[in-house]
Amino acid sequence: MPEERLDPLTNHRRALIYSFLLLLAMLLIFLGVGKHPGEPGTTTTWAWIGHFDGHVYDWVQLHRYGVVTAIAKALNFIGSGLITIPLRIAVALYLAFRRRWRYFAAWVVTWIVAETALTAAKAWFGRTRPPLSLVPTTGPSFPSGHAVATASIAVALVLALMHAGPERRKWEVLAAAAAFVMALSRVYLNAHWFSDTVAGVLLGTGIALGATALISEILHLAGKGSEVEADPVAPV
């Protein structure tokens, strides 16, 4: 294998670095929000985060539109377990049927780690949700489960199903846009504070990138690096 392919800023190793940076940014938000169970959601360790969340909440209350509300409620359903769980199962079965075991493993690991991290974070922080939610909500607010699910699914789908190259770049942008729109919809519906959704997108994206890249790195260290480099859908 050519030596330059081992550069840590190329292929799956570059994706590992991206994953680390995303999760580091998420950790900073975790630290900034802090653990304040039972207190108003705008109570945060770094006060400016709570103040910003409160200002965004107040601004949203003054900007309600029927069409936007309908779209946001539709996204609320699309991002729920009624849709995401069957989708995750279907993709896992497809990857297994196609015997794409590396991406099957990455898909399942992303699912398990994302949901485990989400559940643990919600239980630990116990953040109070915004008042007057336009949709039913359960459990603590931080981080946003819809944002975690959308980001992890969208990014993992692109990595698992698209060939590397310009065409996949377009889908990567669409995946980011999907996560961004879902995040904003949660804020619009008063289901989450703004920082909840930012943390959720960072968590889901970081895990999806990291799981695929880490499995590629394990294969590389196990002596199958040529397969990783030759795979047209290896993360780049």
Secondary structure as GFF3:
##gff-version 3
##sequence-region A 1 236
A	DSSP	three_ten_helix	3	6	.	.	.	ID=ss1
A	DSSP	alpha_helix	11	33	.	.	.	ID=ss2
A	DSSP	alpha_helix	47	61	.	.	.	ID=ss3
A	DSSP	alpha_helix	66	78	.	.	.	ID=ss4
A	DSSP	alpha_helix	81	97	.	.	.	ID=ss5
A	DSSP	alpha_helix	101	125	.	.	.	ID=ss6
A	DSSP	alpha_helix	145	161	.	.	.	ID=ss7
A	DSSP	alpha_helix	166	188	.	.	.	ID=ss8
A	DSSP	alpha_helix	194	219	.	.	.	ID=ss9
A	DSSP	pi_helix	220	224	.	.	.	ID=ss10
A	DSSP	alpha_helix	225	230	.	.	.	ID=ss11
###
